[in-house]
């Protein structure tokens, strides 16, 4: 697996089961698969993602129950009408349809900003507020910042060069 990295998220077999690279030796990789592997055989495809196994954080997370790889159990049940999780099912952890109120803070177009700076707040409920931050290695000047309003989790609130 040329170019593979330790702890990289991979999809294994024809069902694209969730797995993670846990050891690399030359061109060989050892993969921990986090789902039932019956039917997976030598020579089945392994799709690299180039990303680490990670979880998605954001509004709506507090109202959900997840399995160990952050698949939302209620959404899977509604999709499949089953109490069992089908192999390879891929459902986003956060709803892409729900809207949340975004309120920008401090920054305006032209402001300098750097990784870790908080540029907005999204309230999930009366107790929980999510601080929207610039990714750690990003920096630049603000080209765009969303107006206060309701947005889905996929909307870009902010733009820097």
C-alpha positions as a Markdown table, in Angstrom:
| # | Residue | x | y | z |
|---|---|---|---|---|
| 1 | Unk | 0.0 | 0.0 | 0.0 |
| 2 | Unk | 2.3 | 2.6 | -1.3 |
| 3 | Unk | 1.8 | 6.1 | 0.2 |
| 4 | Unk | -0.4 | 4.8 | 3.0 |
| 5 | Unk | -0.1 | 6.3 | 6.5 |
| 6 | Unk | -0.5 | 4.9 | 10.0 |
| 7 | Unk | -4.0 | 5.4 | 11.4 |
| 8 | Unk | -5.4 | 6.2 | 8.0 |
| 9 | Unk | -9.1 | 5.5 | 7.4 |
| 10 | Unk | -9.7 | 2.9 | 4.7 |
| 11 | Unk | -12.7 | 1.2 | 3.2 |
| 12 | Unk | -12.3 | -2.6 | 2.9 |
| 13 | Unk | -13.9 | -5.0 | 0.4 |
| 14 | Unk | -17.0 | -4.6 | -1.8 |
| 15 | Unk | -19.1 | -3.4 | 1.1 |
| 16 | Unk | -16.6 | -0.7 | 1.9 |
| 17 | Unk | -16.3 | -1.7 | 5.6 |
| 18 | Unk | -14.7 | 0.9 | 7.9 |
| 19 | Unk | -11.1 | 0.1 | 8.8 |
| 20 | Unk | -7.9 | 1.7 | 10.0 |
| 21 | Unk | -4.3 | 1.0 | 9.2 |
| 22 | Unk | -2.6 | -0.1 | 12.4 |
| 23 | Unk | 0.8 | -1.3 | 11.1 |
| 24 | Unk | 2.9 | -0.7 | 8.0 |
| 25 | Unk | 5.8 | -3.0 | 6.9 |
| 26 | Unk | 7.2 | -2.2 | 3.5 |
| 27 | Unk | 4.3 | -2.5 | 1.0 |
| 28 | Unk | 2.1 | -4.4 | 3.5 |
| 29 | Unk | -0.4 | -2.9 | 5.8 |
| 30 | Unk | -2.3 | -4.4 | 8.7 |
| 31 | Unk | -5.9 | -3.1 | 8.9 |
| 32 | Unk | -8.2 | -3.2 | 11.8 |
| 33 | Unk | -11.8 | -3.5 | 10.4 |
| 34 | Unk | -14.5 | -2.2 | 12.8 |
| 35 | Unk | -17.3 | -4.2 | 11.2 |
| 36 | Unk | -18.2 | -7.9 | 10.6 |
| 37 | Unk | -15.6 | -9.2 | 8.0 |
| 38 | Unk | -17.2 | -12.4 | 6.9 |
| 39 | Unk | -17.0 | -12.6 | 3.1 |
| 40 | Unk | -13.9 | -10.4 | 2.9 |
| 41 | Unk | -11.1 | -12.3 | 1.1 |
| 42 | Unk | -7.5 | -11.8 | -0.1 |
| 43 | Unk | -7.5 | -9.5 | -3.1 |
| 44 | Unk | -10.6 | -7.6 | -2.2 |
| 45 | Unk | -10.2 | -3.8 | -2.9 |
| 46 | Unk | -9.0 | -1.5 | -0.2 |
| 47 | Unk | -9.9 | 2.2 | -0.7 |
| 48 | Unk | -7.6 | 4.7 | 0.9 |
| 49 | Unk | -9.1 | 8.0 | 2.1 |
| 50 | Unk | -6.0 | 9.9 | 3.0 |
| 51 | Unk | -7.7 | 10.9 | 6.2 |
| 52 | Unk | -7.4 | 9.7 | 9.8 |
| 53 | Unk | -10.2 | 7.9 | 11.5 |
| 54 | Unk | -12.0 | 10.7 | 13.2 |
| 55 | Unk | -15.3 | 11.9 | 14.5 |
| 56 | Unk | -17.4 | 14.8 | 13.3 |
| 57 | Unk | -18.3 | 17.5 | 15.9 |
| 58 | Unk | -21.0 | 20.1 | 15.6 |
| 59 | Unk | -24.6 | 21.0 | 16.3 |
| 60 | Unk | -27.0 | 18.1 | 16.7 |
| 61 | Unk | -24.4 | 15.7 | 18.1 |
| 62 | Unk | -25.9 | 15.9 | 21.6 |
| 63 | Unk | -29.3 | 14.6 | 20.5 |
| 64 | Unk | -27.9 | 11.4 | 18.9 |
| 65 | Unk | -26.8 | 8.0 | 20.0 |
| 66 | Unk | -23.9 | 6.5 | 18.0 |
| 67 | Unk | -22.1 | 3.2 | 17.7 |
| 68 | Unk | -18.3 | 3.0 | 18.2 |
| 69 | Unk | -17.4 | 4.6 | 14.8 |
| 70 | Unk | -19.9 | 7.4 | 15.1 |
| 71 | Unk | -22.7 | 6.0 | 13.0 |
| 72 | Unk | -26.1 | 7.5 | 14.3 |
| 73 | Unk | -28.2 | 4.5 | 15.3 |
| 74 | Unk | -31.6 | 6.2 | 15.0 |
| 75 | Unk | -30.8 | 7.4 | 11.4 |
| 76 | Unk | -29.6 | 3.9 | 10.5 |
| 77 | Unk | -32.8 | 2.4 | 11.9 |
| 78 | Unk | -35.0 | 4.8 | 9.9 |
| 79 | Unk | -33.0 | 4.1 | 6.8 |
| 80 | Unk | -33.0 | 0.3 | 7.0 |
| 81 | Unk | -36.1 | -0.4 | 9.2 |
| 82 | Unk | -33.9 | -2.9 | 11.1 |
| 83 | Unk | -32.5 | -3.1 | 14.6 |
| 84 | Unk | -29.3 | -4.5 | 13.1 |
| 85 | Unk | -26.6 | -2.3 | 11.4 |
| 86 | Unk | -26.0 | -3.5 | 7.8 |
| 87 | Unk | -22.4 | -4.0 | 6.8 |
| 88 | Unk | -20.8 | -1.0 | 5.1 |
| 89 | Unk | -23.7 | 1.4 | 5.9 |
| 90 | Unk | -22.5 | 4.9 | 5.6 |
| 91 | Unk | -24.7 | 7.6 | 7.3 |
| 92 | Unk | -23.4 | 11.1 | 8.2 |
| 93 | Unk | -23.1 | 11.6 | 12.0 |
| 94 | Unk | -24.7 | 15.1 | 11.8 |
| 95 | Unk | -27.9 | 15.9 | 10.0 |
| 96 | Unk | -27.4 | 17.7 | 6.7 |
| 97 | Unk | -31.0 | 19.0 | 6.6 |
| 98 | Unk | -31.3 | 20.6 | 10.1 |
| 99 | Unk | -30.6 | 24.3 | 10.4 |
| 100 | Unk | -28.8 | 26.1 | 13.2 |
| 101 | Unk | -28.6 | 29.7 | 14.1 |
| 102 | Unk | -25.1 | 31.1 | 13.4 |
| 103 | Unk | -23.9 | 34.3 | 15.0 |
| 104 | Unk | -20.5 | 35.8 | 13.8 |
| 105 | Unk | -18.3 | 37.4 | 16.4 |
| 106 | Unk | -15.6 | 40.0 | 16.3 |
| 107 | Unk | -14.3 | 39.5 | 12.7 |
| 108 | Unk | -15.2 | 41.5 | 9.7 |
| 109 | Unk | -14.1 | 41.3 | 6.0 |
| 110 | Unk | -10.4 | 42.3 | 5.9 |
| 111 | Unk | -9.6 | 41.2 | 9.5 |
| 112 | Unk | -6.5 | 39.1 | 10.1 |
| 113 | Unk | -7.3 | 35.6 | 11.5 |
| 114 | Unk | -5.2 | 32.6 | 12.5 |
| 115 | Unk | -5.8 | 28.9 | 13.4 |
| 116 | Unk | -7.8 | 28.4 | 16.5 |
| 117 | Unk | -9.5 | 31.8 | 16.4 |
| 118 | Unk | -13.2 | 31.7 | 17.2 |
| 119 | Unk | -15.3 | 33.5 | 14.6 |
| 120 | Unk | -18.8 | 32.4 | 15.4 |
| 121 | Unk | -21.2 | 30.8 | 17.8 |
| 122 | Unk | -23.9 | 28.2 | 17.1 |
| 123 | Unk | -26.3 | 27.3 | 19.9 |
| 124 | Unk | -27.5 | 23.7 | 20.0 |
| 125 | Unk | -29.8 | 24.4 | 23.0 |
| 126 | Unk | -29.9 | 26.6 | 26.1 |
| 127 | Unk | -27.0 | 24.8 | 27.7 |
| 128 | Unk | -24.7 | 24.0 | 24.7 |
| 129 | Unk | -23.0 | 26.5 | 22.4 |
| 130 | Unk | -20.6 | 25.5 | 19.7 |
| 131 | Unk | -17.7 | 27.8 | 19.0 |
| 132 | Unk | -16.9 | 27.8 | 15.3 |
| 133 | Unk | -13.1 | 28.0 | 14.9 |
| 134 | Unk | -10.6 | 28.4 | 12.1 |
| 135 | Unk | -8.7 | 25.1 | 11.5 |
| 136 | Unk | -5.3 | 24.9 | 13.3 |
| 137 | Unk | -3.0 | 25.5 | 10.4 |
| 138 | Unk | -5.1 | 28.1 | 8.6 |
| 139 | Unk | -4.3 | 31.8 | 8.5 |
| 140 | Unk | -5.0 | 34.9 | 6.4 |
| 141 | Unk | -7.5 | 37.7 | 5.9 |
| 142 | Unk | -11.2 | 37.3 | 6.0 |
| 143 | Unk | -12.7 | 37.5 | 2.5 |
| 144 | Unk | -16.2 | 36.5 | 3.5 |
| 145 | Unk | -18.2 | 35.9 | 6.7 |
| 146 | Unk | -21.8 | 34.7 | 6.8 |
| 147 | Unk | -24.5 | 37.0 | 8.1 |
| 148 | Unk | -26.3 | 36.0 | 11.3 |
| 149 | Unk | -29.0 | 33.4 | 10.3 |
| 150 | Unk | -30.0 | 29.8 | 10.0 |
| 151 | Unk | -27.7 | 27.4 | 8.1 |
| 152 | Unk | -27.0 | 23.7 | 7.7 |
| 153 | Unk | -23.7 | 22.2 | 8.9 |
| 154 | Unk | -22.4 | 22.0 | 5.4 |
| 155 | Unk | -22.5 | 25.8 | 4.8 |
| 156 | Unk | -19.2 | 27.7 | 4.7 |
| 157 | Unk | -19.5 | 30.4 | 7.3 |
| 158 | Unk | -16.1 | 31.9 | 6.5 |
| 159 | Unk | -13.6 | 32.3 | 3.7 |
| 160 | Unk | -9.9 | 33.2 | 3.7 |
| 161 | Unk | -7.4 | 33.0 | 0.8 |
